[in-house]
Amino acid sequence: MTLMLKSRGAEVRLEGVGKRYGAVQAVKPLDLAIEGGTLVTLLGPSGCGKTTLLRMIAGLEQPTEGRLLIGGRDVTLLPPGERNVSMVFQSYALFPHMSVLDNVAYGLVSSGLRKRDAHAKAELALETVGLKGFGGRLPSEMSGGQQQRVAVARALVLEPEVLLFDEPLSNLDARLRRSMREEIRALQQRLGLTVVYVTHDQSEALAVSDKIVVMRNAEIAQVGTPAELYTQPNSVFVATFMGEANHVRGHIEAVRGDTAEVVLDATRLELPVRGLSAGPVDIVIRPEAIRVVDMASVEAMPATVSRATYMGSHSEYYLSTPLGDLFALAPDRLQRRVPGEAVGVQFEVEGVVLVRP
């Protein structure tokens, strides 16, 4: 038996929501709609406003302007306890002197539910997150990943319309982060929750999200699906923040319909024009779109390997080229290049994107 929420997660809508601390604009007024039953990640560097935005949704911070609606209900001025949202904190915030079961049941008991009924619900919540039978342990007797699940169970047991995560995996090692993000995603999809998830880890955001909100300087830089943001970034910042990317300058020589003829040194490529016009242009090249080839065998841009790193499943190269230094990933485990080697570079157009500065 698993814990079932009463209804599918609610829509979260922000209308002109902003936050000031004196003269400091922590979040510039913005509009954002988060569809019910989806997982949306707020992604950006430290200080961009993502955590402040999450705390305003939770009711831990009050907007200084705008309206915030959850499930169509204006909750802008409501305290956290009246919003029907739950939050999983970075530190998990478990009570060390309480058993796991009492930790999960705490919110229900505090709201007036009989302890026996609260414990029954808490047992179901623990089963939902794969911790059946762990209720009698103390948090100190649990691993980091298990404590994180306890924190999720404590949030789920309140049957929230919206579940909020603030950097929930930052205290875990790399392997455990990977498995826990998959568990969070599977749980969200199974229960139909609306989840707002804050992280600065691009790979984490790509792995769990229906949509990603990239933030910069207290405002939204771009909103899209993981694939849209990776393959169609609207700026150099978004492109370079969403994974590894080489930023170079090129020239649009001609525009024909939706296609631009682009010159990169002596290389010519036909790329989607993306609303740009002829002239100098910023170009982003993904490392996996760079093919390192033998210089003598094909037409290619000349390059020299300046650094080579063996990564097991692939090799990483830093290349000196007429465009400047380029970072490339190559699945050439059996034919590894060496520093100082003269090579050629070709580009796969699917990983080359025209962007605005």
Contacts in CASP RR format, 6 or more apart in sequence:
PFRMAT RR
TARGET T0000
AUTHOR 0000-0000-0000
METHOD contacts of the structure
MODEL  1
MTLMLKSRGAEVRLEGVGKRYGAVQAVKPLDLAIEGGTLVTLLGPSGCGK
TTLLRMIAGLEQPTEGRLLIGGRDVTLLPPGERNVSMVFQSYALFPHMSV
LDNVAYGLVSSGLRKRDAHAKAELALETVGLKGFGGRLPSEMSGGQQQRV
AVARALVLEPEVLLFDEPLSNLDARLRRSMREEIRALQQRLGLTVVYVTH
DQSEALAVSDKIVVMRNAEIAQVGTPAELYTQPNSVFVATFMGEANHVRG
HIEAVRGDTAEVVLDATRLELPVRGLSAGPVDIVIRPEAIRVVDMASVEA
MPATVSRATYMGSHSEYYLSTPLGDLFALAPDRLQRRVPGEAVGVQFEVE
GVVLVRP
1 124 0 8 1.000
1 127 0 8 1.000
2 124 0 8 1.000
2 127 0 8 1.000
2 128 0 8 1.000
3 121 0 8 1.000
3 124 0 8 1.000
3 125 0 8 1.000
3 127 0 8 1.000
3 128 0 8 1.000
3 156 0 8 1.000
3 157 0 8 1.000
3 191 0 8 1.000
4 191 0 8 1.000
5 156 0 8 1.000
5 159 0 8 1.000
5 191 0 8 1.000
5 192 0 8 1.000
5 193 0 8 1.000
6 159 0 8 1.000
7 161 0 8 1.000
8 36 0 8 1.000
8 37 0 8 1.000
8 192 0 8 1.000
9 36 0 8 1.000
9 37 0 8 1.000
9 161 0 8 1.000
9 162 0 8 1.000
9 192 0 8 1.000
9 193 0 8 1.000
9 194 0 8 1.000
10 36 0 8 1.000
10 70 0 8 1.000
10 71 0 8 1.000
10 72 0 8 1.000
10 84 0 8 1.000
10 161 0 8 1.000
10 162 0 8 1.000
10 194 0 8 1.000
11 33 0 8 1.000
11 34 0 8 1.000
11 35 0 8 1.000
11 36 0 8 1.000
11 69 0 8 1.000
11 70 0 8 1.000
11 71 0 8 1.000
11 72 0 8 1.000
11 194 0 8 1.000
12 32 0 8 1.000
12 33 0 8 1.000
12 34 0 8 1.000
12 36 0 8 1.000
12 57 0 8 1.000
12 68 0 8 1.000
12 69 0 8 1.000
12 70 0 8 1.000
12 71 0 8 1.000
12 162 0 8 1.000
12 194 0 8 1.000
12 196 0 8 1.000
13 32 0 8 1.000
13 33 0 8 1.000
13 34 0 8 1.000
13 68 0 8 1.000
13 69 0 8 1.000
13 70 0 8 1.000
13 71 0 8 1.000
13 72 0 8 1.000
14 30 0 8 1.000
14 31 0 8 1.000
14 32 0 8 1.000
14 33 0 8 1.000
14 53 0 8 1.000
14 57 0 8 1.000
14 66 0 8 1.000
14 67 0 8 1.000
14 68 0 8 1.000
14 69 0 8 1.000
15 31 0 8 1.000
15 66 0 8 1.000
15 67 0 8 1.000
15 68 0 8 1.000
15 69 0 8 1.000
16 29 0 8 1.000
16 30 0 8 1.000
16 31 0 8 1.000
16 65 0 8 1.000
16 66 0 8 1.000
16 67 0 8 1.000
17 27 0 8 1.000
17 29 0 8 1.000
17 30 0 8 1.000
17 31 0 8 1.000
17 32 0 8 1.000
17 53 0 8 1.000
17 56 0 8 1.000
17 63 0 8 1.000
17 65 0 8 1.000
17 66 0 8 1.000
17 67 0 8 1.000
17 68 0 8 1.000
18 25 0 8 1.000
18 26 0 8 1.000
18 27 0 8 1.000
18 28 0 8 1.000
18 29 0 8 1.000
18 30 0 8 1.000
18 56 0 8 1.000
18 63 0 8 1.000
18 64 0 8 1.000
18 65 0 8 1.000
18 66 0 8 1.000
19 25 0 8 1.000
19 26 0 8 1.000
19 27 0 8 1.000
19 52 0 8 1.000
19 53 0 8 1.000
19 56 0 8 1.000
19 61 0 8 1.000
19 63 0 8 1.000
19 64 0 8 1.000
20 26 0 8 1.000
20 64 0 8 1.000
20 65 0 8 1.000
25 218 0 8 1.000
26 49 0 8 1.000
26 52 0 8 1.000
26 218 0 8 1.000
27 49 0 8 1.000
27 52 0 8 1.000
27 53 0 8 1.000
27 56 0 8 1.000
27 218 0 8 1.000
27 219 0 8 1.000
28 217 0 8 1.000
28 218 0 8 1.000
28 219 0 8 1.000
29 65 0 8 1.000
29 66 0 8 1.000
30 219 0 8 1.000
30 220 0 8 1.000
32 213 0 8 1.000
32 220 0 8 1.000
32 223 0 8 1.000
34 40 0 8 1.000
34 194 0 8 1.000
34 196 0 8 1.000
34 211 0 8 1.000
35 194 0 8 1.000
35 210 0 8 1.000
36 194 0 8 1.000
37 188 0 8 1.000
37 192 0 8 1.000
37 193 0 8 1.000
37 194 0 8 1.000
37 195 0 8 1.000
38 194 0 8 1.000
38 195 0 8 1.000
38 210 0 8 1.000
38 211 0 8 1.000
39 185 0 8 1.000
39 188 0 8 1.000
39 193 0 8 1.000
39 194 0 8 1.000
39 195 0 8 1.000
39 197 0 8 1.000
39 208 0 8 1.000
39 209 0 8 1.000
39 210 0 8 1.000
40 195 0 8 1.000
40 196 0 8 1.000
40 197 0 8 1.000
40 209 0 8 1.000
40 210 0 8 1.000
40 211 0 8 1.000
40 212 0 8 1.000
40 213 0 8 1.000
41 196 0 8 1.000
41 197 0 8 1.000
41 198 0 8 1.000
41 199 0 8 1.000
41 204 0 8 1.000
41 205 0 8 1.000
41 208 0 8 1.000
41 209 0 8 1.000
41 211 0 8 1.000
41 212 0 8 1.000
41 213 0 8 1.000
42 50 0 8 1.000
42 53 0 8 1.000
42 54 0 8 1.000
42 196 0 8 1.000
42 197 0 8 1.000
42 198 0 8 1.000
42 199 0 8 1.000
42 213 0 8 1.000
42 215 0 8 1.000
43 50 0 8 1.000
43 199 0 8 1.000
43 200 0 8 1.000
43 202 0 8 1.000
43 205 0 8 1.000
43 212 0 8 1.000
43 213 0 8 1.000
43 214 0 8 1.000
43 215 0 8 1.000
43 241 0 8 1.000
44 50 0 8 1.000
44 200 0 8 1.000
44 214 0 8 1.000
44 215 0 8 1.000
44 216 0 8 1.000
44 241 0 8 1.000
45 200 0 8 1.000
45 216 0 8 1.000
45 241 0 8 1.000
46 200 0 8 1.000
47 218 0 8 1.000
48 215 0 8 1.000
48 216 0 8 1.000
48 217 0 8 1.000
48 218 0 8 1.000
49 215 0 8 1.000
49 218 0 8 1.000
50 198 0 8 1.000
50 200 0 8 1.000
50 213 0 8 1.000
50 215 0 8 1.000
51 166 0 8 1.000
51 167 0 8 1.000
51 198 0 8 1.000
52 61 0 8 1.000
53 215 0 8 1.000
54 87 0 8 1.000
54 164 0 8 1.000
54 166 0 8 1.000
54 196 0 8 1.000
54 198 0 8 1.000
55 61 0 8 1.000
56 62 0 8 1.000
56 63 0 8 1.000
56 68 0 8 1.000
57 68 0 8 1.000
57 70 0 8 1.000
57 85 0 8 1.000
57 162 0 8 1.000
57 164 0 8 1.000
57 196 0 8 1.000
58 80 0 8 1.000
58 83 0 8 1.000
58 85 0 8 1.000
58 87 0 8 1.000
58 164 0 8 1.000
59 75 0 8 1.000
59 78 0 8 1.000
59 79 0 8 1.000
59 80 0 8 1.000
59 83 0 8 1.000
59 85 0 8 1.000
60 80 0 8 1.000
60 87 0 8 1.000
62 76 0 8 1.000
62 77 0 8 1.000
63 76 0 8 1.000
66 76 0 8 1.000
67 74 0 8 1.000
67 76 0 8 1.000
68 74 0 8 1.000
68 75 0 8 1.000
68 76 0 8 1.000
69 75 0 8 1.000
69 76 0 8 1.000
70 83 0 8 1.000
70 84 0 8 1.000
70 85 0 8 1.000
70 161 0 8 1.000
70 162 0 8 1.000
71 161 0 8 1.000
75 82 0 8 1.000
75 83 0 8 1.000
83 162 0 8 1.000
84 158 0 8 1.000
84 160 0 8 1.000
84 161 0 8 1.000
84 162 0 8 1.000
85 160 0 8 1.000
85 161 0 8 1.000
85 162 0 8 1.000
85 163 0 8 1.000
85 164 0 8 1.000
86 154 0 8 1.000
86 155 0 8 1.000
86 156 0 8 1.000
86 158 0 8 1.000
86 160 0 8 1.000
86 162 0 8 1.000
86 163 0 8 1.000
86 164 0 8 1.000
87 155 0 8 1.000
87 163 0 8 1.000
87 164 0 8 1.000
87 165 0 8 1.000
87 166 0 8 1.000
88 148 0 8 1.000
88 151 0 8 1.000
88 152 0 8 1.000
88 155 0 8 1.000
88 163 0 8 1.000
88 164 0 8 1.000
88 165 0 8 1.000
88 166 0 8 1.000
88 168 0 8 1.000
89 151 0 8 1.000
89 166 0 8 1.000
89 168 0 8 1.000
90 166 0 8 1.000
90 167 0 8 1.000
90 168 0 8 1.000
90 170 0 8 1.000
90 171 0 8 1.000
91 171 0 8 1.000
92 139 0 8 1.000
92 147 0 8 1.000
92 148 0 8 1.000
92 150 0 8 1.000
92 151 0 8 1.000
92 171 0 8 1.000
93 151 0 8 1.000
94 103 0 8 1.000
94 139 0 8 1.000
94 147 0 8 1.000
94 150 0 8 1.000
94 151 0 8 1.000
94 154 0 8 1.000
95 102 0 8 1.000
95 103 0 8 1.000
95 106 0 8 1.000
95 139 0 8 1.000
96 138 0 8 1.000
96 139 0 8 1.000
96 140 0 8 1.000
97 138 0 8 1.000
98 106 0 8 1.000
98 138 0 8 1.000
98 139 0 8 1.000
99 135 0 8 1.000
99 136 0 8 1.000
99 137 0 8 1.000
99 138 0 8 1.000
100 126 0 8 1.000
100 131 0 8 1.000
100 134 0 8 1.000
100 135 0 8 1.000
100 136 0 8 1.000
100 137 0 8 1.000
100 138 0 8 1.000
100 139 0 8 1.000
100 142 0 8 1.000
100 150 0 8 1.000
101 119 0 8 1.000
101 122 0 8 1.000
101 123 0 8 1.000
101 126 0 8 1.000
101 135 0 8 1.000
101 136 0 8 1.000
103 139 0 8 1.000
103 150 0 8 1.000
103 154 0 8 1.000
104 122 0 8 1.000
104 125 0 8 1.000
104 126 0 8 1.000
104 135 0 8 1.000
104 150 0 8 1.000
104 153 0 8 1.000
104 154 0 8 1.000
104 157 0 8 1.000
105 115 0 8 1.000
105 118 0 8 1.000
105 119 0 8 1.000
105 121 0 8 1.000
105 122 0 8 1.000
105 157 0 8 1.000
106 154 0 8 1.000
107 118 0 8 1.000
107 154 0 8 1.000
107 157 0 8 1.000
107 158 0 8 1.000
108 117 0 8 1.000
108 118 0 8 1.000
108 121 0 8 1.000
108 122 0 8 1.000
108 157 0 8 1.000
108 158 0 8 1.000
109 115 0 8 1.000
109 118 0 8 1.000
113 121 0 8 1.000
121 157 0 8 1.000
122 135 0 8 1.000
122 153 0 8 1.000
122 157 0 8 1.000
123 132 0 8 1.000
123 133 0 8 1.000
123 135 0 8 1.000
124 157 0 8 1.000
125 153 0 8 1.000
125 154 0 8 1.000
125 156 0 8 1.000
125 157 0 8 1.000
126 132 0 8 1.000
126 133 0 8 1.000
126 134 0 8 1.000
126 135 0 8 1.000
126 150 0 8 1.000
126 153 0 8 1.000
128 153 0 8 1.000
128 156 0 8 1.000
128 187 0 8 1.000
128 191 0 8 1.000
129 149 0 8 1.000
129 150 0 8 1.000
129 152 0 8 1.000
129 153 0 8 1.000
129 156 0 8 1.000
129 183 0 8 1.000
129 187 0 8 1.000
130 149 0 8 1.000
131 146 0 8 1.000
131 149 0 8 1.000
131 150 0 8 1.000
131 153 0 8 1.000
134 142 0 8 1.000
134 146 0 8 1.000
134 150 0 8 1.000
139 147 0 8 1.000
139 150 0 8 1.000
142 150 0 8 1.000
144 171 0 8 1.000
144 172 0 8 1.000
144 176 0 8 1.000
145 172 0 8 1.000
145 176 0 8 1.000
145 180 0 8 1.000
148 168 0 8 1.000
148 169 0 8 1.000
148 171 0 8 1.000
148 172 0 8 1.000
148 180 0 8 1.000
149 180 0 8 1.000
149 183 0 8 1.000
151 168 0 8 1.000
152 168 0 8 1.000
152 184 0 8 1.000
152 187 0 8 1.000
155 163 0 8 1.000
156 163 0 8 1.000
156 191 0 8 1.000
160 193 0 8 1.000
161 194 0 8 1.000
162 193 0 8 1.000
162 194 0 8 1.000
162 195 0 8 1.000
162 196 0 8 1.000
163 188 0 8 1.000
163 193 0 8 1.000
163 194 0 8 1.000
163 195 0 8 1.000
163 196 0 8 1.000
164 195 0 8 1.000
164 196 0 8 1.000
164 197 0 8 1.000
164 198 0 8 1.000
165 184 0 8 1.000
165 195 0 8 1.000
165 196 0 8 1.000
165 197 0 8 1.000
165 198 0 8 1.000
166 198 0 8 1.000
167 198 0 8 1.000
167 199 0 8 1.000
167 200 0 8 1.000
168 180 0 8 1.000
168 184 0 8 1.000
168 197 0 8 1.000
169 176 0 8 1.000
169 177 0 8 1.000
169 180 0 8 1.000
169 181 0 8 1.000
169 199 0 8 1.000
169 201 0 8 1.000
169 204 0 8 1.000
170 199 0 8 1.000
170 201 0 8 1.000
172 180 0 8 1.000
177 201 0 8 1.000
177 204 0 8 1.000
178 207 0 8 1.000
181 204 0 8 1.000
181 207 0 8 1.000
181 208 0 8 1.000
182 207 0 8 1.000
182 208 0 8 1.000
184 195 0 8 1.000
184 197 0 8 1.000
184 208 0 8 1.000
185 207 0 8 1.000
185 208 0 8 1.000
187 193 0 8 1.000
188 195 0 8 1.000
188 208 0 8 1.000
197 205 0 8 1.000
197 208 0 8 1.000
197 209 0 8 1.000
199 205 0 8 1.000
202 241 0 8 1.000
202 242 0 8 1.000
202 243 0 8 1.000
203 243 0 8 1.000
205 212 0 8 1.000
205 226 0 8 1.000
206 212 0 8 1.000
206 226 0 8 1.000
206 230 0 8 1.000
206 242 0 8 1.000
209 225 0 8 1.000
209 226 0 8 1.000
210 225 0 8 1.000
211 223 0 8 1.000
211 224 0 8 1.000
211 225 0 8 1.000
212 223 0 8 1.000
212 224 0 8 1.000
212 225 0 8 1.000
212 226 0 8 1.000
212 229 0 8 1.000
212 242 0 8 1.000
213 220 0 8 1.000
213 223 0 8 1.000
213 224 0 8 1.000
214 220 0 8 1.000
214 221 0 8 1.000
214 222 0 8 1.000
214 223 0 8 1.000
214 229 0 8 1.000
214 238 0 8 1.000
214 241 0 8 1.000
214 242 0 8 1.000
215 221 0 8 1.000
216 237 0 8 1.000
216 241 0 8 1.000
221 234 0 8 1.000
221 235 0 8 1.000
221 237 0 8 1.000
221 238 0 8 1.000
222 229 0 8 1.000
222 233 0 8 1.000
222 234 0 8 1.000
222 235 0 8 1.000
222 238 0 8 1.000
229 238 0 8 1.000
229 242 0 8 1.000
230 242 0 8 1.000
230 243 0 8 1.000
231 350 0 8 1.000
231 351 0 8 1.000
231 353 0 8 1.000
232 274 0 8 1.000
232 353 0 8 1.000
233 239 0 8 1.000
233 242 0 8 1.000
233 284 0 8 1.000
233 353 0 8 1.000
233 355 0 8 1.000
234 355 0 8 1.000
234 356 0 8 1.000
235 355 0 8 1.000
235 356 0 8 1.000
235 357 0 8 1.000
236 247 0 8 1.000
236 282 0 8 1.000
236 284 0 8 1.000
236 355 0 8 1.000
236 356 0 8 1.000
236 357 0 8 1.000
238 355 0 8 1.000
239 245 0 8 1.000
239 247 0 8 1.000
239 284 0 8 1.000
239 353 0 8 1.000
239 355 0 8 1.000
240 247 0 8 1.000
240 284 0 8 1.000
244 286 0 8 1.000
244 287 0 8 1.000
244 327 0 8 1.000
244 329 0 8 1.000
245 284 0 8 1.000
245 285 0 8 1.000
245 286 0 8 1.000
245 287 0 8 1.000
246 284 0 8 1.000
246 285 0 8 1.000
246 286 0 8 1.000
246 287 0 8 1.000
246 290 0 8 1.000
246 326 0 8 1.000
246 327 0 8 1.000
247 282 0 8 1.000
247 283 0 8 1.000
247 284 0 8 1.000
248 264 0 8 1.000
248 282 0 8 1.000
248 283 0 8 1.000
248 285 0 8 1.000
248 323 0 8 1.000
248 324 0 8 1.000
248 326 0 8 1.000
249 280 0 8 1.000
249 281 0 8 1.000
249 282 0 8 1.000
249 283 0 8 1.000
249 323 0 8 1.000
250 262 0 8 1.000
250 263 0 8 1.000
250 264 0 8 1.000
250 280 0 8 1.000
250 281 0 8 1.000
250 282 0 8 1.000
250 283 0 8 1.000
251 262 0 8 1.000
251 263 0 8 1.000
251 279 0 8 1.000
251 280 0 8 1.000
251 281 0 8 1.000
252 260 0 8 1.000
252 261 0 8 1.000
252 262 0 8 1.000
252 273 0 8 1.000
252 276 0 8 1.000
252 277 0 8 1.000
252 278 0 8 1.000
252 279 0 8 1.000
252 280 0 8 1.000
252 281 0 8 1.000
252 354 0 8 1.000
253 261 0 8 1.000
253 262 0 8 1.000
253 263 0 8 1.000
253 268 0 8 1.000
253 278 0 8 1.000
253 279 0 8 1.000
254 260 0 8 1.000
254 261 0 8 1.000
254 278 0 8 1.000
255 261 0 8 1.000
255 273 0 8 1.000
255 276 0 8 1.000
255 277 0 8 1.000
255 278 0 8 1.000
257 273 0 8 1.000
258 272 0 8 1.000
258 273 0 8 1.000
259 270 0 8 1.000
259 271 0 8 1.000
259 272 0 8 1.000
259 273 0 8 1.000
260 270 0 8 1.000
260 271 0 8 1.000
260 272 0 8 1.000
260 273 0 8 1.000
260 276 0 8 1.000
260 281 0 8 1.000
260 354 0 8 1.000
261 268 0 8 1.000
261 269 0 8 1.000
261 270 0 8 1.000
262 268 0 8 1.000
262 269 0 8 1.000
262 270 0 8 1.000
262 271 0 8 1.000
262 281 0 8 1.000
262 283 0 8 1.000
262 354 0 8 1.000
264 283 0 8 1.000
264 301 0 8 1.000
264 323 0 8 1.000
264 347 0 8 1.000
265 301 0 8 1.000
265 321 0 8 1.000
265 322 0 8 1.000
265 323 0 8 1.000
266 301 0 8 1.000
266 322 0 8 1.000
267 301 0 8 1.000
267 347 0 8 1.000
269 347 0 8 1.000
269 349 0 8 1.000
269 352 0 8 1.000
270 349 0 8 1.000
271 349 0 8 1.000
271 352 0 8 1.000
271 353 0 8 1.000
271 354 0 8 1.000
272 353 0 8 1.000
272 354 0 8 1.000
273 354 0 8 1.000
274 353 0 8 1.000
274 354 0 8 1.000
274 355 0 8 1.000
276 354 0 8 1.000
276 356 0 8 1.000
281 354 0 8 1.000
282 354 0 8 1.000
282 355 0 8 1.000
282 356 0 8 1.000
282 357 0 8 1.000
283 352 0 8 1.000
283 353 0 8 1.000
283 354 0 8 1.000
283 355 0 8 1.000
284 352 0 8 1.000
284 353 0 8 1.000
284 355 0 8 1.000
285 326 0 8 1.000
285 347 0 8 1.000
285 351 0 8 1.000
285 352 0 8 1.000
285 353 0 8 1.000
286 351 0 8 1.000
286 352 0 8 1.000
286 353 0 8 1.000
287 316 0 8 1.000
287 327 0 8 1.000
287 328 0 8 1.000
287 329 0 8 1.000
288 328 0 8 1.000
288 329 0 8 1.000
288 351 0 8 1.000
289 347 0 8 1.000
289 348 0 8 1.000
289 349 0 8 1.000
289 350 0 8 1.000
289 351 0 8 1.000
289 352 0 8 1.000
290 319 0 8 1.000
290 326 0 8 1.000
290 328 0 8 1.000
290 329 0 8 1.000
290 330 0 8 1.000
290 345 0 8 1.000
290 346 0 8 1.000
290 347 0 8 1.000
290 348 0 8 1.000
291 330 0 8 1.000
291 345 0 8 1.000
291 346 0 8 1.000
291 347 0 8 1.000
291 348 0 8 1.000
292 303 0 8 1.000
292 305 0 8 1.000
292 317 0 8 1.000
292 319 0 8 1.000
292 328 0 8 1.000
292 330 0 8 1.000
292 332 0 8 1.000
292 337 0 8 1.000
292 343 0 8 1.000
292 344 0 8 1.000
292 345 0 8 1.000
293 300 0 8 1.000
293 343 0 8 1.000
293 344 0 8 1.000
293 345 0 8 1.000
293 346 0 8 1.000
294 343 0 8 1.000
294 344 0 8 1.000
295 302 0 8 1.000
295 342 0 8 1.000
295 343 0 8 1.000
295 344 0 8 1.000
298 344 0 8 1.000
298 346 0 8 1.000
300 343 0 8 1.000
300 344 0 8 1.000
300 345 0 8 1.000
300 346 0 8 1.000
301 321 0 8 1.000
301 322 0 8 1.000
301 323 0 8 1.000
301 344 0 8 1.000
301 345 0 8 1.000
301 346 0 8 1.000
302 321 0 8 1.000
302 322 0 8 1.000
302 342 0 8 1.000
302 344 0 8 1.000
302 345 0 8 1.000
303 319 0 8 1.000
303 320 0 8 1.000
303 321 0 8 1.000
303 326 0 8 1.000
303 342 0 8 1.000
303 343 0 8 1.000
303 344 0 8 1.000
303 345 0 8 1.000
304 319 0 8 1.000
304 320 0 8 1.000
304 340 0 8 1.000
304 341 0 8 1.000
304 342 0 8 1.000
304 343 0 8 1.000
305 317 0 8 1.000
305 318 0 8 1.000
305 319 0 8 1.000
305 337 0 8 1.000
305 338 0 8 1.000
305 339 0 8 1.000
305 340 0 8 1.000
305 341 0 8 1.000
305 343 0 8 1.000
306 318 0 8 1.000
306 319 0 8 1.000
306 320 0 8 1.000
306 325 0 8 1.000
306 339 0 8 1.000
306 340 0 8 1.000
307 316 0 8 1.000
307 317 0 8 1.000
307 318 0 8 1.000
307 339 0 8 1.000
308 315 0 8 1.000
308 316 0 8 1.000
308 317 0 8 1.000
308 318 0 8 1.000
308 336 0 8 1.000
308 337 0 8 1.000
308 338 0 8 1.000
308 339 0 8 1.000
309 315 0 8 1.000
309 316 0 8 1.000
309 317 0 8 1.000
310 333 0 8 1.000
310 336 0 8 1.000
312 333 0 8 1.000
313 331 0 8 1.000
313 333 0 8 1.000
314 329 0 8 1.000
314 330 0 8 1.000
314 331 0 8 1.000
314 332 0 8 1.000
314 333 0 8 1.000
315 329 0 8 1.000
315 330 0 8 1.000
315 331 0 8 1.000
315 332 0 8 1.000
315 333 0 8 1.000
315 336 0 8 1.000
315 337 0 8 1.000
316 327 0 8 1.000
316 328 0 8 1.000
316 329 0 8 1.000
316 330 0 8 1.000
317 327 0 8 1.000
317 328 0 8 1.000
317 329 0 8 1.000
317 330 0 8 1.000
317 337 0 8 1.000
318 325 0 8 1.000
318 326 0 8 1.000
318 327 0 8 1.000
318 328 0 8 1.000
319 325 0 8 1.000
319 326 0 8 1.000
319 327 0 8 1.000
319 328 0 8 1.000
319 343 0 8 1.000
319 345 0 8 1.000
321 345 0 8 1.000
326 345 0 8 1.000
328 345 0 8 1.000
330 337 0 8 1.000
337 343 0 8 1.000
END
